[in-house]
């Protein structure tokens, strides 16, 4: 989504709005809380993103390590769950 909406953005933050996508400032904590709610943590979103990238790359541990600043050992833990039946990717 980020690459499609703001392909040339200089904003390094995970969350962007139509205002922050054009600049380098972060979204307000209030905006994030109102958008994702109180029950979803930033850590959970990061883990979901790492797992999604693991699926998208077919388990490329090095890419996970480079992209998310993980050790090879941590990246391997994420890729080891790719075949788990609870995590099947039923995207159409």
Backbone bond lengths (Angstrom), bond angles and torsions (degrees), N, CA, C in turn:
res aa  C-N    CA-C-N  psi(-1)  N-CA   C-N-CA  omega(-1)  CA-C   N-CA-C  phi
1 X - - - 1.447 - - 1.532 110.98 -
2 X 1.332 116.61 -46.11 1.461 119.68 -179.65 1.522 110.60 -58.35
3 X 1.308 117.13 -46.43 1.462 121.71 -177.27 1.526 111.08 -63.76
4 X 1.323 117.40 -32.89 1.466 120.52 179.59 1.524 111.81 -76.69
5 X 1.337 116.68 -43.55 1.458 119.93 -174.59 1.521 112.87 -80.78
6 X 1.331 116.84 -41.54 1.468 121.13 -178.07 1.530 109.66 -131.32
7 X 1.319 118.84 69.38 1.465 120.13 -175.10 1.528 114.43 -64.50
8 X 1.311 117.44 -24.77 1.470 119.25 -177.49 1.522 112.30 -114.28
9 X 1.328 117.78 20.04 1.456 119.39 -177.43 1.527 111.48 -67.98
10 X 1.309 114.51 144.23 1.464 120.20 174.88 1.520 110.35 -95.16
11 X 1.332 117.22 0.85 1.463 122.24 -177.51 1.521 109.56 -77.39
12 X 1.341 117.96 116.70 1.461 121.07 -176.10 1.534 114.34 -86.46
13 X 1.323 117.90 -1.79 1.460 120.78 -173.38 1.528 112.23 -78.56
14 X 1.331 115.68 154.16 1.461 121.90 -179.37 1.519 111.68 -65.57
15 X 1.323 117.23 -46.64 1.460 121.37 -179.09 1.518 110.47 -99.45
16 X 1.353 114.81 137.69 1.447 121.30 177.67 1.506 108.95 -137.08
17 X 1.313 115.56 149.96 1.461 121.36 172.68 1.519 106.70 -116.31
18 X 1.311 116.43 -179.59 1.466 117.86 177.93 1.513 111.31 -64.02
19 X 1.322 117.38 -22.40 1.469 121.03 178.66 1.527 111.68 -85.90
20 X 1.329 117.95 -46.41 1.461 119.85 -176.09 1.524 112.47 -79.00
21 X 1.318 118.32 -16.42 1.465 120.99 178.00 1.511 112.56 -66.02
22 X 1.318 116.09 -23.63 1.468 120.94 -179.80 1.522 112.78 -93.51
23 X 1.325 116.06 -9.37 1.467 120.87 -178.53 1.524 108.98 -126.25
24 X 1.308 116.96 -171.78 1.466 120.02 -179.47 1.524 113.11 -109.87
25 X 1.333 117.19 10.34 1.460 119.12 179.33 1.527 110.85 -81.61
26 X 1.315 115.65 159.59 1.461 119.95 179.07 1.524 110.10 -89.89
27 X 1.334 115.40 161.56 1.463 120.62 173.98 1.519 108.56 -69.96
28 X 1.310 115.36 154.68 1.465 118.75 178.79 1.526 109.93 -71.56
29 X 1.317 115.77 152.97 1.458 120.41 176.76 1.528 110.49 -60.98
30 X 1.310 116.40 -34.58 1.473 120.32 178.15 1.527 110.56 -63.93
31 X 1.334 118.26 -44.19 1.455 121.21 179.17 1.526 110.35 -61.09
32 X 1.321 116.49 -44.43 1.466 120.36 179.56 1.518 110.16 -62.14
33 X 1.337 117.65 -46.30 1.456 121.63 -178.90 1.520 110.89 -62.40
34 X 1.329 117.99 -42.88 1.461 121.39 179.14 1.521 112.08 -68.55
35 X 1.323 116.83 -30.64 1.460 120.79 -177.84 1.523 112.65 -80.12
36 X 1.325 117.31 -46.94 1.469 119.43 -175.75 1.518 113.15 -99.11
37 X 1.317 117.16 -14.80 1.457 120.60 177.68 1.512 112.75 86.15
38 X 1.330 115.29 168.49 1.463 120.22 -175.93 1.526 114.17 -78.30
39 X 1.336 117.80 -13.99 1.464 119.91 -174.63 1.519 114.46 -93.09
40 X 1.311 117.49 -3.04 1.461 120.93 -177.91 1.518 108.87 -116.60
41 X 1.319 115.71 121.96 1.458 119.54 -176.92 1.530 110.97 -93.24
42 X 1.306 115.31 160.14 1.464 120.85 175.40 1.525 109.75 -61.95
43 X 1.338 117.28 -37.49 1.470 120.54 178.70 1.521 110.95 -61.87
44 X 1.329 117.43 -40.70 1.468 120.81 179.25 1.524 110.81 -65.63
45 X 1.327 116.58 -39.29 1.469 120.31 177.78 1.523 110.09 -64.91
46 X 1.316 117.28 -41.85 1.472 121.25 179.36 1.525 110.55 -62.82
47 X 1.332 116.80 -45.14 1.465 120.01 178.87 1.519 111.12 -61.75
48 X 1.334 116.88 -41.29 1.458 120.76 177.58 1.520 110.96 -62.20
49 X 1.322 116.22 -40.80 1.475 120.88 178.97 1.525 111.45 -65.15
50 X 1.323 116.23 -40.13 1.467 120.40 178.56 1.526 109.76 -64.99
51 X 1.331 117.15 -44.87 1.468 120.02 178.37 1.523 111.20 -63.26
52 X 1.324 117.60 -39.94 1.463 120.66 177.85 1.526 110.94 -62.46
53 X 1.316 116.50 -41.79 1.466 120.19 178.46 1.525 110.71 -67.34
54 X 1.327 117.10 -36.84 1.473 120.52 176.67 1.522 110.05 -60.86
55 X 1.337 116.98 -43.16 1.470 120.76 176.85 1.523 110.79 -64.22
56 X 1.323 116.73 -46.54 1.463 121.57 -175.93 1.526 112.61 -63.28
57 X 1.324 117.31 -31.80 1.469 120.59 -177.49 1.519 112.63 -97.87
58 X 1.331 116.79 3.77 1.461 119.23 -179.46 1.516 112.79 69.18
59 X 1.317 116.85 25.14 1.465 120.53 176.83 1.515 114.28 88.75
60 X 1.313 118.01 31.85 1.463 122.04 179.83 1.535 109.53 -76.59
61 X 1.314 116.15 96.08 1.466 122.39 -175.49 1.522 111.07 -61.72
62 X 1.296 117.24 -40.66 1.466 120.26 -178.51 1.527 111.49 -63.18
63 X 1.328 116.05 -40.52 1.471 119.55 178.02 1.528 110.63 -62.99
64 X 1.339 116.88 -43.07 1.466 119.89 177.79 1.526 110.75 -60.93
65 X 1.316 115.83 -43.25 1.460 120.42 -179.64 1.527 110.83 -61.92
66 X 1.307 116.81 -45.02 1.464 120.64 -179.29 1.532 112.16 -69.35
67 X 1.317 116.80 -43.61 1.456 121.33 -174.88 1.520 113.26 -71.49
68 X 1.334 116.58 -38.21 1.462 120.31 -174.14 1.518 113.96 -110.54
69 X 1.312 117.45 2.34 1.458 119.93 179.50 1.515 112.79 70.41
70 X 1.314 116.74 32.04 1.461 122.01 -179.79 1.520 110.42 -91.62
71 X 1.310 115.60 158.72 1.457 119.50 169.44 1.531 107.15 -77.66
72 X 1.304 116.65 163.77 1.468 120.53 176.89 1.529 109.30 -61.46
73 X 1.313 117.10 -38.69 1.468 121.31 179.04 1.535 110.94 -62.37
74 X 1.322 117.77 -44.54 1.467 120.81 178.64 1.526 110.53 -65.74
75 X 1.325 117.08 -42.02 1.461 120.57 177.71 1.512 111.82 -61.09
76 X 1.317 116.55 -37.13 1.461 121.59 178.63 1.526 111.02 -65.69
77 X 1.327 117.16 -36.00 1.475 119.81 176.93 1.528 110.64 -62.33
78 X 1.319 117.29 -39.50 1.463 119.66 178.03 1.524 111.90 -68.34
79 X 1.307 117.66 -41.00 1.469 119.57 -177.22 1.528 111.92 -75.86
80 X 1.316 117.62 -19.35 1.466 119.68 -178.89 1.522 112.81 -68.93
81 X 1.326 117.97 -15.87 1.465 120.93 -178.79 1.530 112.82 -95.70
82 X 1.314 118.13 2.84 1.467 120.44 -174.27 1.520 114.04 -57.84
83 X 1.308 119.09 -34.80 1.454 120.83 -178.36 1.517 114.40 -90.52
84 X 1.325 117.36 2.60 1.457 120.79 -177.19 1.532 110.30 -65.78
85 X 1.359 118.12 132.73 1.469 120.65 -176.30 1.531 114.68 -62.52
86 X 1.323 117.89 -25.55 1.474 120.34 177.91 1.521 112.23 -73.93
87 X 1.306 117.35 -13.50 1.460 121.08 -176.65 1.514 113.30 -114.73
88 X 1.316 117.15 25.22 1.459 119.39 178.88 1.504 109.59 -63.27
89 X 1.294 115.50 142.72 1.455 122.44 -176.29 1.520 108.53 -99.20
90 X 1.336 117.18 96.58 1.470 122.42 -177.00 1.513 111.83 -95.93
91 X 1.308 117.27 38.70 1.467 119.43 178.72 1.515 109.55 -76.06
92 X 1.281 114.91 136.64 1.468 119.61 179.35 1.502 110.52 -103.87
